[in-house]
Amino acid sequence: MLTRRAFVNASTMSAVAVAAISGRGQAASIPEAATMKEAGTQKPLAPIPGPIITRLSR
């Protein structure tokens, strides 16, 4: 005979297993992280030609 405690434990374990499997599928859609061959920093961006316009908030 199946006790209430055994039923709850079995259903909990089943829910955890389903969540773990669906979590792997979701993790597969995450894009791969960018990697570099060297540890150097990126060159600075070239300045935009034209006048520099700044807005001062008052």
N, CA, C and O atoms as a GROMACS GRO file, in nm:
protein
  232
    1MET      N    1   0.084  -0.118   0.000
    1MET     CA    2   0.000   0.000   0.000
    1MET      C    3   0.088   0.125   0.000
    1MET      O    4   0.192   0.129   0.067
    2LEU      N    5   0.048   0.223  -0.073
    2LEU     CA    6   0.125   0.346  -0.088
    2LEU      C    7   0.079   0.446   0.019
    2LEU      O    8  -0.038   0.484   0.024
    3THR      N    9   0.171   0.487   0.103
    3THR     CA   10   0.136   0.582   0.208
    3THR      C   11   0.139   0.724   0.151
    3THR      O   12   0.195   0.749   0.044
    4ARG      N   13   0.079   0.812   0.223
    4ARG     CA   14   0.076   0.952   0.181
    4ARG      C   15   0.218   1.009   0.174
    4ARG      O   16   0.250   1.083   0.081
    5ARG      N   17   0.301   0.975   0.271
    5ARG     CA   18   0.439   1.025   0.274
    5ARG      C   19   0.518   0.974   0.153
    5ARG      O   20   0.593   1.051   0.092
    6ALA      N   21   0.502   0.848   0.119
    6ALA     CA   22   0.571   0.793   0.003
    6ALA      C   23   0.524   0.858  -0.126
    6ALA      O   24   0.604   0.885  -0.215
    7PHE      N   25   0.392   0.885  -0.134
    7PHE     CA   26   0.338   0.951  -0.252
    7PHE      C   27   0.394   1.092  -0.268
    7PHE      O   28   0.432   1.133  -0.378
    8VAL      N   29   0.399   1.167  -0.158
    8VAL     CA   30   0.450   1.304  -0.163
    8VAL      C   31   0.598   1.304  -0.200
    8VAL      O   32   0.643   1.385  -0.281
    9ASN      N   33   0.675   1.212  -0.141
    9ASN     CA   34   0.817   1.204  -0.174
    9ASN      C   35   0.838   1.170  -0.321
    9ASN      O   36   0.924   1.229  -0.386
   10ALA      N   37   0.762   1.076  -0.372
   10ALA     CA   38   0.776   1.036  -0.512
   10ALA      C   39   0.738   1.149  -0.606
   10ALA      O   40   0.805   1.172  -0.706
   11SER      N   41   0.631   1.220  -0.575
   11SER     CA   42   0.589   1.329  -0.662
   11SER      C   43   0.688   1.445  -0.655
   11SER      O   44   0.711   1.512  -0.756
   12THR      N   45   0.746   1.469  -0.539
   12THR     CA   46   0.847   1.575  -0.526
   12THR      C   47   0.971   1.541  -0.608
   12THR      O   48   1.024   1.626  -0.679
   13MET      N   49   1.016   1.417  -0.597
   13MET     CA   50   1.134   1.375  -0.672
   13MET      C   51   1.107   1.381  -0.823
   13MET      O   52   1.196   1.416  -0.900
   14SER      N   53   0.987   1.347  -0.863
   14SER     CA   54   0.951   1.353  -1.004
   14SER      C   55   0.953   1.498  -1.054
   14SER      O   56   1.003   1.526  -1.162
   15ALA      N   57   0.900   1.589  -0.975
   15ALA     CA   58   0.897   1.730  -1.013
   15ALA      C   59   1.039   1.786  -1.022
   15ALA      O   60   1.068   1.865  -1.112
   16VAL      N   61   1.127   1.746  -0.930
   16VAL     CA   62   1.265   1.792  -0.933
   16VAL      C   63   1.336   1.741  -1.058
   16VAL      O   64   1.412   1.814  -1.122
   17ALA      N   65   1.312   1.615  -1.094
   17ALA     CA   66   1.375   1.557  -1.212
   17ALA      C   67   1.328   1.628  -1.339
   17ALA      O   68   1.408   1.655  -1.428
   18VAL      N   69   1.201   1.658  -1.348
   18VAL     CA   70   1.147   1.728  -1.465
   18VAL      C   71   1.206   1.868  -1.474
   18VAL      O   72   1.241   1.914  -1.583
   19ALA      N   73   1.218   1.937  -1.360
   19ALA     CA   74   1.275   2.072  -1.360
   19ALA      C   75   1.421   2.069  -1.402
   19ALA      O   76   1.466   2.160  -1.473
   20ALA      N   77   1.496   1.968  -1.361
   20ALA     CA   78   1.637   1.958  -1.398
   20ALA      C   79   1.652   1.935  -1.547
   20ALA      O   80   1.741   1.992  -1.610
   21ILE      N   81   1.566   1.852  -1.605
   21ILE     CA   82   1.574   1.824  -1.748
   21ILE      C   83   1.536   1.948  -1.828
   21ILE      O   84   1.603   1.981  -1.926
   22SER      N   85   1.429   2.017  -1.789
   22SER     CA   86   1.388   2.136  -1.864
   22SER      C   87   1.488   2.249  -1.844
   22SER      O   88   1.504   2.332  -1.933
   23GLY      N   89   1.557   2.254  -1.730
   23GLY     CA   90   1.660   2.355  -1.707
   23GLY      C   91   1.777   2.338  -1.801
   23GLY      O   92   1.836   2.437  -1.845
   24ARG      N   93   1.813   2.214  -1.832
   24ARG     CA   94   1.923   2.188  -1.926
   24ARG      C   95   1.886   2.239  -2.065
   24ARG      O   96   1.971   2.294  -2.135
   25GLY      N   97   1.762   2.221  -2.103
   25GLY     CA   98   1.718   2.268  -2.234
   25GLY      C   99   1.722   2.420  -2.242
   25GLY      O  100   1.759   2.475  -2.346
   26GLN      N  101   1.685   2.486  -2.135
   26GLN     CA  102   1.690   2.631  -2.133
   26GLN      C  103   1.834   2.680  -2.134
   26GLN      O  104   1.864   2.781  -2.197
   27ALA      N  105   1.922   2.610  -2.065
   27ALA     CA  106   2.062   2.650  -2.061
   27ALA      C  107   2.128   2.634  -2.197
   27ALA      O  108   2.224   2.704  -2.228
   28ALA      N  109   2.078   2.544  -2.279
   28ALA     CA  110   2.135   2.524  -2.412
   28ALA      C  111   2.111   2.644  -2.502
   28ALA      O  112   2.184   2.662  -2.599
   29SER      N  113   2.011   2.725  -2.472
   29SER     CA  114   1.982   2.841  -2.556
   29SER      C  115   2.064   2.964  -2.517
   29SER      O  116   2.056   3.066  -2.585
   30ILE      N  117   2.143   2.956  -2.410
   30ILE     CA  118   2.226   3.069  -2.368
   30ILE      C  119   2.345   3.078  -2.464
   30ILE      O  120   2.410   2.977  -2.490
   31PRO      N  121   2.374   3.198  -2.517
   31PRO     CA  122   2.486   3.207  -2.611
   31PRO      C  123   2.620   3.185  -2.541
   31PRO      O  124   2.633   3.208  -2.421
   32GLU      N  125   2.717   3.141  -2.617
   32GLU     CA  126   2.849   3.115  -2.562
   32GLU      C  127   2.920   3.247  -2.531
   32GLU      O  128   2.904   3.345  -2.603
   33ALA      N  129   2.997   3.248  -2.424
   33ALA     CA  130   3.067   3.369  -2.382
   33ALA      C  131   3.179   3.403  -2.480
   33ALA      O  132   3.241   3.314  -2.538
   34ALA      N  133   3.203   3.532  -2.498
   34ALA     CA  134   3.311   3.576  -2.585
   34ALA      C  135   3.446   3.545  -2.522
   34ALA      O  136   3.463   3.563  -2.401
   35THR      N  137   3.540   3.499  -2.601
   35THR     CA  138   3.673   3.467  -2.550
   35THR      C  139   3.777   3.541  -2.632
   35THR      O  140   3.751   3.583  -2.745
   36MET      N  141   3.896   3.557  -2.574
   36MET     CA  142   4.007   3.625  -2.641
   36MET      C  143   4.131   3.539  -2.634
   36MET      O  144   4.145   3.458  -2.542
   37LYS      N  145   4.221   3.554  -2.730
   37LYS     CA  146   4.347   3.481  -2.729
   37LYS      C  147   4.450   3.549  -2.640
   37LYS      O  148   4.537   3.482  -2.585
   38GLU      N  149   4.440   3.680  -2.625
   38GLU     CA  150   4.533   3.756  -2.544
   38GLU      C  151   4.458   3.826  -2.432
   38GLU      O  152   4.337   3.848  -2.440
   39ALA      N  153   4.532   3.861  -2.328
   39ALA     CA  154   4.470   3.928  -2.214
   39ALA      C  155   4.473   4.079  -2.226
   39ALA      O  156   4.431   4.149  -2.134
   40GLY      N  157   4.522   4.131  -2.338
   40GLY     CA  158   4.530   4.276  -2.358
   40GLY      C  159   4.392   4.338  -2.366
   40GLY      O  160   4.292   4.269  -2.389
   41THR      N  161   4.386   4.468  -2.347
   41THR     CA  162   4.258   4.536  -2.353
   41THR      C  163   4.227   4.578  -2.495
   41THR      O  164   4.314   4.581  -2.582
   42GLN      N  165   4.101   4.611  -2.517
   42GLN     CA  166   4.058   4.653  -2.649
   42GLN      C  167   4.107   4.794  -2.677
   42GLN      O  168   4.117   4.876  -2.586
   43LYS      N  169   4.139   4.824  -2.802
   43LYS     CA  170   4.182   4.958  -2.840
   43LYS      C  171   4.067   5.055  -2.816
   43LYS      O  172   3.951   5.017  -2.833
   44PRO      N  173   4.097   5.179  -2.778
   44PRO     CA  174   3.990   5.276  -2.755
   44PRO      C  175   3.916   5.308  -2.885
   44PRO      O  176   3.973   5.301  -2.994
   45LEU      N  177   3.790   5.343  -2.873
   45LEU     CA  178   3.710   5.379  -2.989
   45LEU      C  179   3.757   5.512  -3.045
   45LEU      O  180   3.799   5.600  -2.970
   46ALA      N  181   3.751   5.527  -3.176
   46ALA     CA  182   3.789   5.653  -3.240
   46ALA      C  183   3.684   5.758  -3.206
   46ALA      O  184   3.565   5.728  -3.201
   47PRO      N  185   3.727   5.883  -3.183
   47PRO     CA  186   3.630   5.987  -3.151
   47PRO      C  187   3.540   6.017  -3.271
   47PRO      O  188   3.581   6.004  -3.386
   48ILE      N  189   3.418   6.057  -3.242
   48ILE     CA  190   3.322   6.092  -3.346
   48ILE      C  191   3.356   6.232  -3.397
   48ILE      O  192   3.370   6.324  -3.316
   49PRO      N  193   3.370   6.250  -3.527
   49PRO     CA  194   3.403   6.384  -3.578
   49PRO      C  195   3.288   6.481  -3.556
   49PRO      O  196   3.171   6.443  -3.558
   50GLY      N  197   3.322   6.605  -3.537
   50GLY     CA  198   3.221   6.708  -3.518
   50GLY      C  199   3.234   6.772  -3.382
   50GLY      O  200   3.318   6.731  -3.301
   51PRO      N  201   3.153   6.873  -3.356
   51PRO     CA  202   3.163   6.944  -3.228
   51PRO      C  203   3.115   6.857  -3.112
   51PRO      O  204   3.026   6.773  -3.127
   52ILE      N  205   3.175   6.880  -2.997
   52ILE     CA  206   3.134   6.808  -2.876
   52ILE      C  207   3.023   6.888  -2.810
   52ILE      O  208   3.041   7.004  -2.775
   53ILE      N  209   2.909   6.826  -2.795
   53ILE     CA  210   2.793   6.892  -2.737
   53ILE      C  211   2.763   6.826  -2.604
   53ILE      O  212   2.742   6.705  -2.598
   54THR      N  213   2.762   6.904  -2.498
   54THR     CA  214   2.727   6.852  -2.367
   54THR      C  215   2.605   6.925  -2.315
   54THR      O  216   2.586   7.043  -2.341
   55ARG      N  217   2.524   6.855  -2.242
   55ARG     CA  218   2.403   6.915  -2.184
   55ARG      C  219   2.424   6.921  -2.033
   55ARG      O  220   2.448   6.819  -1.968
   56LEU      N  221   2.415   7.040  -1.979
   56LEU     CA  222   2.427   7.058  -1.835
   56LEU      C  223   2.288   7.062  -1.775
   56LEU      O  224   2.203   7.140  -1.818
   57SER      N  225   2.265   6.981  -1.676
   57SER     CA  226   2.134   6.982  -1.611
   57SER      C  227   2.137   7.081  -1.496
   57SER      O  228   2.232   7.086  -1.419
   58ARG      N  229   2.034   7.159  -1.486
   58ARG     CA  230   2.026   7.259  -1.378
   58ARG      C  231   1.906   7.235  -1.293
   58ARG      O  232   1.883   7.308  -1.197
   0.00000   0.00000   0.00000
